[in-house]
C-alpha cells in the first residue's frame, strides 16, 4: 500500500464569513492582503484591496508559501506511521 498525502486547502477569510461551505481554495489561489489583514482568494483580494482590473498588482505571498514542503510532509507522515506501529508515544 502506497501512502499518499491529503490535499491541503486554504480558506479565504472573507468568503468564510459569508459562506463557509464555499470558502476553501487551493493554496496557490489564496494570498495575504496587507490592507485588510486577511487571507483572501483572488476575487476578494482584488475587491477588498481596491485593485482595479487595469492595475497589475501581485500579492506578496500566497498560502502555498507557508505550507510545509511535500517532501517534509511525507517524512513526517512516515515517521508518525512508524511511531504508531512501534507503539511509541
N, C-alpha and C positions, 0 to 999 in steps of 0.2 A: 504494500500500500504506500503510495507516494503522498507525502504531506504537502498541503497547499495552504498558502496564506489567504486570509479573508480579504475582501476588497474593502478598504477603508474609505469612508466618505466624510466630507466636510459639511458643516452646517452654515448656511447664510443666516446671520442673526436677525436681519430684517424680515426675511421670509418666514423665519421661525416664529416671530411674534404674530404674524398674520395667518399663516397656515403651516403648522408644524409638520404635517404629513407630507408637505411638498418642499421642504427646506434643505434636503440633502443633495449635494452635488459632488462631482469628482473633485479631488483636492486641487487639480490644475485650474478649476473654474472659480475658486473662491480666493479672494485677495483681501489683504488688510487695508482698511480705509482709514487713513490718519485723521481726517476731519471729523468723522462720526465715531471713531474709536471702536469699530466693529469689523468682524469678518463678513464680507459681502460677496454675493455672486456677481457676475459681470453686469447684469441688468441693474441691480440695486446699487452697485458701486458707481455706475455712471450717473444714476439718478440722485443719490444722496451726496455724492462728492461734487455735484454741479459741473459735470463734464459734458460738454455738448458733443454732438456727433462729429462736428468738424475738427474738434481738438483730439489729438492723438496722445493721450496721457496714459502711461503704463503704470500699474501698481508697483510698489517697491518689492513686495513679497507675496507669494502665493502660498496657500496652505500646504501644498506638497513639499515646500522647502523646510517645513518644521516637523515633518513626519520622519521617523527613523528609516534609514535606507533598507531596501528589500533584503539585502544580504544579512544585515544585522538582525532584522526581524526573523529571518529563517534560523539564524544561530540561536536566538532567544527561544524560538519555538522548539527546536531540537533539545536545547538544554532543559526546558520546562518538561518536555516529554520524558527525557531520561530521568530527571529527578522524580517524576511521578512513578515511573516503572520501578525505580530503585527504592521507593518509599522514603526518600529524603524530604525533609520539610524545610 
